[in-house]
Amino acid sequence: MRVLVLGAGFGGLELTSRLSEGLGDDADVVLVDQADGFVFGYSKLDVMFGRTTAEAVVHAYRDVVKPGVRFVRSVIRSIDPTRRRVETDDGPFEGDVLVIALGADLDPSATPGLLRAGHEFYTVPGSFAVREVLDGFAGGRVVVAVTSTPFKCPPAPSETALLVHDFLTRRGLRDRSEVALVMPLGAPIPPSPAASTALLTAFAERGIEWYPQRIVRRLDAERRVAVLADGDELPFDLFLGVPVHRAPQVVQDSGLCVNGWIPVDPLTLETSFPDVYAVGDVTSVGTPKAGVFAERQAAVVAEAIIARVRAEGAAAPYDGRGICYVEFGGGQVGRVDVTFRSGQAPTGDFDAPSDLLVADKSEFGTSRVRRWFGRDWVAH
Ligand SMILES: Cc1cc2nc3c(=O)[nH]c(=O)nc-3n(C[C@H](O)[C@H](O)[C@H](O)COP(=O)(O)OP(=O)(O)OC[C@H]3O[C@@H](n4cnc5c(N)ncnc54)[C@H](O)[C@@H]3O)c2cc1C
């Protein structure tokens, strides 16, 4: 069985690890990614706020050494889902099964003024660059804002606003600063009212202004104001934006997308093309765009492939569940356990911030690095 996996993010790394564990050399797995290494989304915030260094959070793909898996560093230029074949800068690759885990690309230039007058903190280079911007910031009005939907990791803008508050407090700049958070959602974490209440309380305690169900469409660089979709304006001295998300161009050109993302069967992650699956941010499966969902979807696809190779019965269906850690500032971490099932209202449980959860979050990263890269790692 030749399995071709496109993208070595949360989805691709989990999928190939499981295939290697389950099938070893019985499978011929090729994993293709254009990057040097993997960075956890939350590590971007850690670098931005000076909790660790850029070098410490990049997990090099050369460390992906697993039975049955070959990592190819290359740019994928075209995808033919009918033949399950791709063209890359290093030639063509084909699979009996093709899994697309290419994530969501970020397009900061799609928001007028963002690159000129503000900063985006969602790409690896963008978030790492914000660290120096913050170092040089003398205080003033900070706006943290989302510029389109959907966007990855819905709690991340809330976490960022709380960490900005901490940063300014540490630097003695909070008294002469204001922090505002602009979000398209009606609540910080809609499926979990308890988590949302805890975050709204944390914003209120810290004097963080909360603008729900709003979105920033453009920045006026001359006047230093963010213009919202409804025409309202928010002045800023420092603008930290979540840029527009899209499926990577190569996916859009493949004929797999409907309304910008790849539709999949919500229980099996199969696309409309035989033996072609898609997992994670590149899909419109109905879960938020977050690594924990991509990882669990990848596990379902891996189990289906393993069952097929072993000629066993059907694998368990996808359950839509994800457990996310949420930074509350002050070194505190909470946890939400949410489930998104097709055709049902999402549900969510919340564990209040605690030291135990700080350790849990650390173990979350450490355990993935151990499994995916075969080495030890301490987040910070
Ligand atoms: C600030 C921030 C904080 C976050 N915090 C969390 C968190 O705490 N928990 C959580 O679960 N999620 C978090 N996320 C979200 C998480 O990072 C993503 O949802 C997750 O990485 C998606 O996994 P994926 O496998 O779908 O795609 P990705 O991990 O994005 O992987 C896609 C891969 O495809 C590769 N690729 C794309 N196009 C090509 C091409 N043409 N050729 C070759 N390779 C290509 C990319 O290089 C990339 O490695 C956060 C995100 C951000 C920005």
The ligand as a Gaussian input file, in Angstrom:
#p B3LYP/6-31G(d) Opt

LIG

0 1
 C       -1.142000      31.735000      17.204000
 C       -1.702000      30.349000      17.045000
 C       -1.952000      29.566000      18.144000
 C       -2.485000      28.292000      17.995000
 N       -2.686000      27.526000      19.113000
 C       -3.193000      26.284000      18.979000
 C       -3.401000      25.467000      20.123000
 O       -3.095000      25.853000      21.246000
 N       -3.951000      24.230000      19.928000
 C       -4.280000      23.783000      18.677000
 O       -4.761000      22.652000      18.569000
 N       -4.108000      24.536000      17.579000
 C       -3.568000      25.762000      17.697000
 N       -3.365000      26.535000      16.589000
 C       -3.851000      26.059000      15.269000
 C       -2.935000      25.025000      14.652000
 O       -1.627000      25.512000      14.521000
 C       -3.461000      24.611000      13.275000
 O       -4.851000      24.503000      13.302000
 C       -2.866000      23.263000      12.888000
 O       -1.487000      23.416000      12.661000
 C       -3.548000      22.680000      11.647000
 O       -2.968000      21.453000      11.339000
 P       -2.972000      20.941000       9.821000
 O       -2.251000      19.630000       9.844000
 O       -4.312000      21.002000       9.243000
 O       -2.107000      22.019000       9.016000
 P       -0.689000      22.643000       9.320000
 O       -0.195000      22.262000      10.664000
 O       -0.799000      24.089000       8.997000
 O        0.266000      21.922000       8.265000
 C        0.162000      22.145000       6.881000
 C        1.513000      21.864000       6.253000
 O        1.385000      21.903000       4.821000
 C        2.550000      22.455000       4.285000
 N        2.243000      22.987000       2.939000
 C        1.270000      23.866000       2.608000
 N        1.293000      24.076000       1.269000
 C        2.294000      23.312000       0.753000
 C        2.818000      23.101000      -0.565000
 N        2.286000      23.698000      -1.650000
 N        3.861000      22.243000      -0.717000
 C        4.405000      21.608000       0.368000
 N        3.958000      21.775000       1.635000
 C        2.915000      22.633000       1.822000
 C        2.956000      23.541000       5.273000
 O        4.349000      23.828000       5.189000
 C        2.573000      22.907000       6.617000
 O        3.665000      22.290000       7.261000
 C       -2.796000      27.795000      16.707000
 C       -2.533000      28.594000      15.571000
 C       -1.992000      29.856000      15.738000
 C       -1.688000      30.663000      14.504000

